[in-house]
């Protein structure tokens, strides 16, 4: 019996170690194989802008708070213009992923003991939503880590000004990473109010709360001062706050879920009251965590206008602490259930996203092509920074709120005019996310060459005869060249032999083909000189 009792903890430790090692290896592997999200290149583009001496909000549009991109900029500068940069930046987030799990462990150990802490971290790290969204290079990964570590500081000891000031510093950093922290702070307020309703009166509460508030304003005040000193405070406010406040979007229109807010809060409060009575040692802390995580999820599901999976990253580390504590309270069977759940999660991850999936290959191809196609001084009209290392001619990133504002007429679609003014000759081949006017312009005035399209026109043979003149219009002044799918063109461009690239001014032009020539393309000369052709499959070059 004694041997069996001693073997159980050793087996559990070995099992936890194996699960933890498998989780870390999977996290590293998925940095290569997990499909990229369209937000990731946007974050890279903003971090790159810092390395170029550009000031986000004033020079480059960004609807996020700045801290994540500021911290990323040195590594982006070190890596340089490398098509694989997304993989490297994903790998760089592994320590932040680990810090979040460490926070979950510390909370579990504080409330339920070391075993619960380890199981909380394992169950959190292997939760599919948390795992996959933590793989992506996005602000939410750092946001979640700072939030969880702030809760660790607040709950790891008695209430006191020094401790709460440090917790406030972490909350301020959280706010400097994402303004979605407002939702988390609202949940924090609900949890605190719930404890007060239950009759909990922590000592030194006033001085500690003031200390936390003081710590929380340090970093946001520094950011405001920095941008204010550069005359960009209004730009910061518009991009990070005003642009995202749009009535009628998502649940800010009408949502029946709002009716669930009060009843579910009442249920949470009743459950918290039961915990305070049943757990005399740590009931207050457990009740607070229940109220905090529950109201956090509730606000996200009922009040927050747009619910995305990455918004749940701060929720899972708190929820799995409660889950692990509940399971381990169920005597020996609890560990078995936790182990079975963790193993099931480990099996589900490859089923949801194959380890041999496309990963970042599409993004790497896009970057490799655009780096070969363009010079650093060239503009690229992408959706929201897919070219990463190139400036965009249009200020706004074409994300959800921008497109909604354009649809309502609050932002003018001046993409065609800006492309002409900046002589932008490159745009993505896939233009589904562009507003209608810009999409029509890119379809009519650009030609697909691989994963991108360049300024130019396809000249099909006339129905009356293949040798009849073919006219086309140029709107972006640049160097152009006439190309064909079957050898060099032999015709006449604007009345002179077509013998190489030439500058074409805006207006109508005419190409008179030689006999037997099929489809002809007039494209931006730099693309043809660097091996790109409209007569190859997408992704292929000459």
C-alpha positions in Angstrom: 0.0 0.0 0.0 2.8 2.4 0.9 4.6 1.7 -2.4 1.4 2.3 -4.3 0.8 5.6 -2.5 4.3 6.7 -3.2 4.1 5.7 -6.9 1.0 7.7 -7.6 2.7 11.2 -7.0 5.7 10.1 -9.0 3.5 8.9 -11.9 1.6 12.2 -11.8 4.8 14.2 -11.9 6.1 12.2 -14.8 2.7 12.6 -16.6 2.7 16.3 -16.0 6.3 16.6 -17.3 5.5 14.6 -20.4 2.4 16.7 -21.1 4.3 19.9 -20.5 7.2 18.9 -22.8 4.7 17.8 -25.5 2.9 21.1 -25.2 6.1 23.2 -25.6 7.3 21.1 -28.6 3.8 21.4 -30.2 3.9 25.2 -29.7 7.2 25.5 -31.4 6.2 23.2 -34.3 2.9 25.1 -34.9 4.9 28.3 -35.2 5.8 26.9 -38.7 2.7 24.9 -39.6 -0.3 26.9 -38.2 -2.0 29.1 -40.9 -1.2 32.8 -40.6 -4.0 35.2 -39.7 -4.4 38.4 -41.6 -3.8 40.4 -38.4 -0.3 39.1 -38.1 1.3 41.0 -41.0 -0.5 44.1 -39.8 1.2 43.9 -36.4 4.6 43.2 -38.2 4.0 46.2 -40.4 3.5 48.5 -37.4 6.6 47.1 -35.6 8.6 47.7 -38.8 7.3 51.3 -39.0 8.9 52.0 -35.7 12.2 50.7 -37.0 12.0 53.2 -40.0 11.6 56.3 -37.9 7.9 56.5 -38.7 5.5 57.5 -35.9 2.4 55.2 -35.7 -1.0 56.9 -35.6 0.5 60.0 -37.3 2.4 58.5 -40.2 1.0 54.9 -40.1 -2.5 53.9 -39.2 -2.8 51.6 -36.2 -6.0 50.9 -34.2 -4.1 49.2 -31.3 -2.3 50.5 -28.3 1.4 50.9 -28.9 3.3 48.9 -26.3 3.4 45.5 -28.1 4.8 47.0 -31.3 7.3 49.1 -29.5 8.7 46.0 -27.7 8.7 44.0 -31.0 10.5 46.7 -33.0 14.1 45.8 -31.9 13.7 42.2 -32.9 12.1 43.2 -36.2 15.1 45.4 -36.9 17.5 42.6 -36.0 15.8 40.1 -38.4 15.5 42.6 -41.2 13.6 42.1 -44.5 13.3 38.4 -44.3 10.3 36.5 -45.8 10.4 34.1 -42.8 10.0 36.9 -40.2 6.6 35.7 -39.2 8.0 32.4 -38.0 10.7 34.1 -36.0 8.3 36.5 -34.4 6.0 33.6 -33.5 8.9 31.7 -31.9 9.8 34.9 -30.0 6.4 34.8 -28.3 7.0 31.3 -26.7 8.4 32.9 -23.5 5.3 35.1 -23.2 3.1 32.0 -23.7 5.1 30.3 -20.9 4.7 33.4 -18.7 0.9 33.2 -19.0 1.0 29.5 -18.0 3.3 30.3 -15.2 0.7 32.9 -14.0 -2.0 30.2 -14.2 0.2 27.9 -12.1 0.9 30.5 -9.5 -2.9 31.3 -9.1 -3.7 27.6 -8.9 -1.0 27.0 -6.3 -2.1 30.0 -4.2 -5.8 28.9 -4.2 -5.7 25.1 -4.3 -2.2 23.9 -3.9 0.8 23.0 -6.2 -0.9 20.1 -7.9 -3.8 22.2 -8.9 -1.4 24.8 -10.2 0.4 22.4 -12.5 -2.9 21.0 -13.8 -4.3 24.5 -14.4 -1.3 25.4 -16.5 -1.4 22.2 -18.5 -5.2 22.4 -19.1 -4.9 26.0 -20.1 -1.9 25.5 -22.5 -3.6 22.7 -24.3 -7.0 24.4 -24.6 -7.4 24.6 -28.4 -8.5 28.3 -28.6 -5.8 29.4 -26.1 -3.1 27.3 -27.8 -3.7 28.3 -31.4 -4.3 32.0 -30.7 -1.2 32.0 -28.6 0.8 30.7 -31.6 -0.1 33.8 -33.7 2.0 36.9 -33.6 -0.6 39.3 -32.1 -1.0 41.9 -29.3 -3.4 39.6 -27.4 -0.7 37.2 -26.4 1.2 39.8 -24.4 -2.1 41.3 -23.2 -3.2 38.0 -21.7 0.1 37.4 -20.0 0.1 40.9 -18.3 -3.4 40.4 -17.2 -2.9 37.1 -15.6 0.4 38.2 -13.9 -1.5 41.2 -12.5 -4.1 38.9 -10.9 -1.2 36.8 -9.5 0.2 39.9 -7.8 -3.2 41.0 -6.4 -4.2 37.5 -5.1 -0.8 36.2 -3.9 -0.8 37.9 -0.5 -2.5 40.3 1.8 -3.9 43.5 0.6 -1.3 46.3 0.8 -0.3 49.5 -1.1 3.1 48.2 -2.3 1.7 45.0 -3.7 -1.2 46.7 -5.3 1.0 49.4 -6.8 2.9 46.6 -8.6 -0.3 45.1 -9.7 -1.4 48.5 -11.0 1.8 48.8 -13.0 0.9 45.5 -14.7 -2.6 46.7 -15.4 -1.3 49.9 -16.9 1.0 47.8 -19.1 -2.0 45.7 -20.1 -3.9 48.9 -21.1 -0.8 50.1 -23.0 -1.0 46.8 -25.0 -4.7 46.7 -25.7 -7.6 49.0 -25.0 -9.7 45.9 -24.7 -8.4 46.0 -21.1 -11.3 48.3 -20.5 -13.5 45.3 -20.7 -11.3 43.4 -18.2 -11.2 46.4 -15.8 -15.0 46.4 -16.0 -15.0 42.7 -15.0 -12.6 43.6 -12.2 -14.9 46.2 -10.9 -17.9 43.8 -11.0 -15.9 41.2 -9.1 -14.9 43.8 -6.5 -18.4 45.1 -6.1 -19.6 41.5 -5.8 -17.3 40.9 -2.8 -18.5 44.1 -1.2 -22.1 42.9 -1.6 -21.2 39.7 0.1 -19.9 41.6 3.1 -16.2 41.3 2.4 -14.3 44.3 3.7 -10.5 43.9 3.1 -8.3 46.0 5.5 -6.3 48.9 4.1 -8.6 48.8 1.1 -8.6 52.5 0.4 -4.9 53.0 0.5 -4.3 49.9 -1.6 -6.9 50.9 -4.2 -5.2 54.3 -4.5 -1.8 52.7 -4.9 -3.2 50.4 -7.6 -4.7 53.4 -9.5 -1.4 55.2 -9.2 0.5 52.3 -10.6 -2.0 51.8 -13.4 -1.6 55.4 -14.8 2.2 55.4 -15.0 2.7 53.7 -18.4 -0.4 55.1 -20.1 0.7 58.6 -18.9 4.2 58.1 -20.3 2.7 57.1 -23.7 0.4 60.1 -23.7 3.3 62.3 -22.9 5.5 60.8 -25.6 2.9 61.2 -28.4 1.8 64.6 -27.1 5.4 65.9 -27.3 5.5 64.9 -31.0 2.1 66.5 -31.8 0.4 63.2 -32.4 -1.9 63.0 -29.4 -5.0 63.6 -31.5 -3.9 60.9 -33.9 -3.3 58.5 -31.1 -6.8 59.2 -29.7 -8.5 58.8 -33.0 -6.8 55.6 -34.1 -6.8 53.7 -30.8 -10.1 55.0 -29.4 -12.3 57.1 -31.7 -11.9 54.9 -34.8 -13.1 51.8 -32.8 -16.2 53.5 -31.3 -18.9 53.1 -34.0 -22.5 52.7 -32.9 -24.5 49.9 -34.5 -21.5 47.6 -35.1 -21.9 44.0 -33.9 -23.6 43.9 -30.5 -23.6 47.7 -30.3 -26.6 47.4 -32.5 -29.3 45.3 -31.0 -28.5 42.0 -29.2 -30.9 39.8 -27.2 -27.9 38.6 -25.2 -28.0 41.8 -23.2 -31.0 40.3 -21.4 -28.8 37.6 -20.0 -26.4 40.0 -18.3 -28.3 40.6 -15.0 -29.6 37.0 -14.4 -26.1 35.4 -15.0 -24.5 38.0 -12.8 -27.0 37.1 -10.1 -26.1 33.4 -10.5 -22.4 34.2 -10.3 -23.0 36.2 -7.1 -24.9 33.3 -5.6 -22.1 30.8 -6.4 -19.5 33.2 -5.0 -21.6 33.5 -1.7 -21.6 29.7 -1.5 -17.8 29.5 -1.9 -17.2 32.1 0.8 -19.2 30.0 3.2 -17.9 26.6 2.2 -14.2 27.5 1.9 -13.2 29.4 5.1 -9.5 29.3 4.2 -9.5 30.7 0.7 -13.1 31.2 -0.1 -12.8 34.9 -0.7 -10.0 34.6 -3.2 -11.8 31.7 -5.0 -15.0 33.6 -5.1 -13.2 36.7 -6.5 -11.7 34.6 -9.3 -15.1 33.1 -10.1 -16.7 36.5 -10.3 -13.8 37.9 -12.3 -13.5 35.2 -14.9 -17.3 34.7 -15.1 -18.1 38.4 -15.6 -15.2 38.7 -18.0 -16.7 36.1 -20.3 -20.1 37.5 -19.8 -19.2 41.0 -20.8 -17.4 39.7 -23.9 -20.4 37.6 -24.9 -23.1 40.2 -24.3 -21.7 43.8 -24.4 -18.5 43.8 -26.4 -19.4 44.6 -30.0 -17.2 42.1 -31.8 -16.3 38.8 -30.2 -13.2 37.1 -31.6 -11.4 34.0 -30.3 -8.3 35.9 -29.3 -10.4 37.9 -26.9 -10.6 34.8 -24.8 -6.9 34.6 -24.1 -7.1 36.3 -20.7 -10.0 34.1 -19.7 -8.6 30.6 -20.0 -5.7 31.0 -17.5 -8.3 32.0 -14.8 -11.0 29.5 -15.8 -8.6 26.5 -15.8 -7.5 27.4 -12.2 -11.1 27.0 -11.1 -11.5 23.8 -13.3 -8.3 22.2 -11.9 -9.3 23.1 -8.3 -12.7 21.6 -8.8 -11.4 18.4 -10.4 -8.7 17.8 -7.7 -11.3 18.3 -5.0 -12.9 15.1 -6.3 -10.3 12.9 -4.7 -8.5 10.3 -6.8 -10.9 10.4 -9.7 -10.2 14.1 -10.2 -6.6 13.6 -11.3 -7.7 10.9 -13.7 -10.3 13.1 -15.2 -7.8 16.0 -15.5 -5.3 13.6 -17.2 -7.9 12.3 -19.6 -9.0 15.8 -20.5 -5.4 16.9 -21.1 -4.7 13.9 -23.3 -7.8 14.5 -25.2 -6.8 18.1 -25.8 -3.4 16.9 -26.9 -5.0 14.6 -29.5 -7.5 17.2 -30.7 -4.9 19.9 -31.5 -3.4 18.1 -34.6 -6.9 17.1 -35.6 -8.0 20.7 -35.7 -4.9 21.9 -37.5 -2.5 19.4 -39.1 1.1 19.6 -38.1 2.0 19.4 -41.8 -0.3 22.2 -42.7 0.4 25.1 -45.0 1.5 27.3 -42.1 3.2 30.5 -43.0 4.2 29.4 -46.6 1.6 31.7 -48.2 2.8 34.7 -46.3 6.4 33.8 -46.9 5.7 33.6 -50.7 3.9 36.9 -50.6 6.8 38.6 -48.8 9.5 36.9 -51.0 7.7 38.0 -54.2 7.1 41.6 -53.0 10.7 42.0 -51.8 11.9 40.9 -55.2 9.3 42.9 -57.1 9.8 46.2 -55.3 12.4 48.6 -53.9 12.2 50.1 -50.4 11.0 53.4 -51.9 8.1 51.7 -53.7 4.6 51.9 -52.3 2.3 48.8 -52.1 -1.5 49.1 -51.8 -2.3 46.1 -49.6 -5.2 45.6 -47.2 -3.5 46.3 -43.9 0.2 45.6 -44.2 0.7 42.2 -45.9 3.8 43.5 -47.6 5.2 44.3 -44.1 8.3 46.1 -45.3 6.8 48.6 -47.7 4.8 51.8 -47.2 1.1 52.0 -48.1 -0.3 54.8 -50.2 -3.7 54.8 -48.3 -3.6 55.8 -44.6 -6.3 53.5 -43.2 -5.8 49.8 -42.7 -8.8 48.0 -44.4 -10.0 46.2 -41.3 -13.6 45.8 -40.0 -14.1 49.2 -38.5 -12.5 51.0 -41.5 -14.7 49.1 -44.0 -17.8 49.8 -42.0 -17.0 53.5 -41.9 -16.4 53.5 -45.6 -19.7 51.7 -46.2 -21.4 54.5 -44.1 -19.6 57.2 -46.0 -17.6 58.3 -42.9 -14.3 57.6 -44.7 -13.9 58.3 -48.4 -12.5 55.6 -50.6 -9.6 57.6 -52.1 -7.5 54.5 -52.8 -7.5 55.1 -56.6 -6.4 58.7 -56.2 -3.7 57.9 -53.6 -2.3 55.1 -55.9 -2.0 57.6 -58.7 -0.6 60.4 -56.5 2.1 58.1 -55.1 2.7 56.1 -58.3 1.8 52.9 -56.6 2.2 50.1 -59.1 1.8 47.0 -56.8 -1.3 45.5 -55.1 -2.3 42.0 -54.0 -3.7 39.5 -56.5 -6.5 38.7 -54.1 -8.6 41.9 -53.7 -11.7 40.5 -52.1 -11.3 42.6 -48.9 -11.1 45.9 -50.7 -14.1 48.3 -50.9 -16.1 48.2 -54.2 -14.6 51.4 -55.8 -11.0 50.4 -55.0 -11.6 46.8 -56.1 -12.9 48.0 -59.5 -9.9 50.2 -59.9 -7.5 47.4 -59.2 -9.3 45.0 -61.5 -9.3 47.5 -64.4 -5.9 49.1 -64.0 -3.7 46.3 -62.7 -2.6 42.9 -64.0 -2.0 39.8 -61.9 1.7 38.5 -61.9 2.1 35.8 -59.3 0.7 36.6 -55.8 0.6 40.3 -56.6 -0.8 42.5 -59.4 1.0 45.4 -61.0 -0.1 48.4 -63.0 -0.9 47.6 -66.6 -3.5 46.1 -69.0 -4.2 42.9 -70.9 -4.8 43.6 -74.6 -6.9 40.8 -76.1 -7.1 40.4 -79.9 -10.0 42.2 -81.5 -12.9 40.1 -82.7 -12.6 41.7 -86.2 -8.9 40.7 -86.6 -5.9 40.0 -84.5 -3.8 42.6 -86.2 -6.2 45.5 -85.5 -4.9 48.3 -83.1 -5.5 47.7 -79.5 -6.0 50.8 -77.3 -5.5 51.0 -73.6 -5.5 53.7 -70.9 -2.7 54.5 -68.4 -3.7 56.2 -65.2 -0.5 55.8 -63.1 2.5 57.4 -64.8 5.5 55.0 -64.8 7.9 52.9 -67.0 5.9 50.3 -68.8 6.8 47.4 -71.1 4.9 45.4 -73.7 5.1 41.6 -73.1 3.6 38.6 -74.8 3.2 35.0 -74.0 4.9 33.8 -77.1 8.2 35.7 -77.5 9.0 39.4 -77.7 6.2 41.6 -79.2 7.0 42.9 -82.7 4.3 45.5 -83.0 4.2 49.3 -82.7 3.5 51.2 -79.5 2.1 54.7 -80.1 3.4 54.6 -83.6 7.0 53.6 -82.8 8.6 50.2 -82.7 8.1 48.4 -79.4 11.7 47.9 -78.5 11.8 48.0 -74.7 10.5 49.8 -71.6 9.4 53.4 -71.9 7.7 56.1 -69.8 4.0 56.3 -70.4 2.0 59.4 -69.4 -1.6 59.1 -68.2 -4.1 58.9 -71.1 -5.0 56.7 -74.1 -2.3 54.7 -75.8 -2.3 52.3 -78.8 -0.5 49.1 -79.6 -0.6 47.8 -83.2 0.3 44.1 -83.1 2.4 42.3 -85.7 0.8 39.4 -87.5 -0.1 36.3 -85.4 0.3 37.9 -82.0 -2.2 36.8 -79.4 -2.9 38.3 -76.0 -0.5 41.2 -75.2 0.2 42.7 -71.8 1.4 46.2 -71.0 2.8 46.1 -67.5 5.0 48.0 -65.0 8.5 47.5 -66.5 10.1 46.8 -63.1 8.0 43.7 -62.7 9.0 42.3 -66.1 12.7 43.1 -65.5 12.6 41.1 -62.3 11.1 38.0 -63.8 7.3 38.5 -63.3 4.8 37.9 -66.1 1.0 37.8 -66.4 1.3 34.7 -68.6 2.3 32.3 -65.8 0.3 30.7 -63.0 0.0 32.6 -59.7 3.2 32.2 -57.7 5.2 31.4 -60.9 7.7 33.7 -62.5 9.7 33.7 -65.7 
